[in-house]
Amino acid sequence: MALRAFDTNAVGTDMTAAFGIGRSQQESAGTVVRLATLGADGPTGTLQDENGELPW
């Protein structure tokens, strides 16, 4: 079993619209899809964003 955590950063929703922040749901979903489709030999126990691995 692989464990992969991710940070989508601020996502544009009704809650963040008042602050003018957040990327689209489609942009944020890219990280989720990338990590979900990695093979069994991919990284595990990591924290990642759209640019790759982040330090804990």
LINPESUL-V417987 format. One record per backbone hydrogen bond with DSSP energy under -1.0 kcal/mol. CO is the residue of the C=O (numbers start at 1). NH is the residue of the N-H. Records with the same first field share a line. If there is no record, write none. Layout:
BEGIN
CO->NH ; NH
END
This chain:
BEGIN
3->45
5->48
10->23
13->17
16->19 ; 21
17->20
23->12
24->28
25->29
29->33
30->34
31->35
32->36
33->37
39->42
46->5
47->54
48->7
49->52
52->49
END
